[in-house]
Amino acid sequence: MEQKLSEEDVDILWKRFKENGEDDVRDDILLYYMSLVKWIVQRIMPRVYNYIDYDDLVCCGIIGLSDALTEYNPEQDIKFETFAADRIRAEILDYINAMDWATPELREKINALNLAIETNLKIEVPTVEKLLEDKKKSILIEVIDELPTKERAIFTLYYYEDWTYNDIAKHFCVTEAYVEETHNNVLMKMRARLDSQNLLS
């Protein structure tokens, strides 16, 4: 634990907090359980280390811990550590899902499309037009996969999930103008890549 407190000390803190809601007592309890947050983050981190920052997950975990502290009733037949762990984990996973540029369903569709292109599942002899179309799809997928996380999210939410600029702006806490500019920048990157391959029609 972050503080060397006895069980009796912790019980006293809980009683003071529930009776008076003192901010300094709340901070002491949060600090005491910080090791729980870090333990959960360390277990999740290996799955997301390549695109999620450790400190960001800790901050999310603290939010979950704070919510748990507000909602928990010491008279419940459940230990606070168990109650808080669920809140902490849920807050962290919500953040990870928000940062991921594609929903599981969308990722499955993209993977299927990639597999179809890579293994050439079509039996018929492709026409020149079909080859050009497949080439364009492959290039556009490459462009999407190369985008920074937020740009990918904005583009895919707009085209694959039918979100509006306003919906996306609220989701990421940005302006609609930022979303529109990001969307247009992605289109420009796609056009430039297709043009470089002489595939722009």
Secondary structure, DSSP 8 states (H G I E B T S, - for coil): --S---HHHHHHHHHHHHHH--HHHHHHHHHHTHHHHHHHHHHHHHHHTTTS-HHHHHHHHHHHHHHHHHH--TTSSS-HHHHHHHHHHHHHHHHHHHHSSS-HHHHHHHHHHHHHHHHT---S---HHHHHHHHHHHHHHHHHHHS-HHHHHHHHHHHHS---HHHHHHHHT--HHHHHHHHHHHHHHHHHHHHHTT---
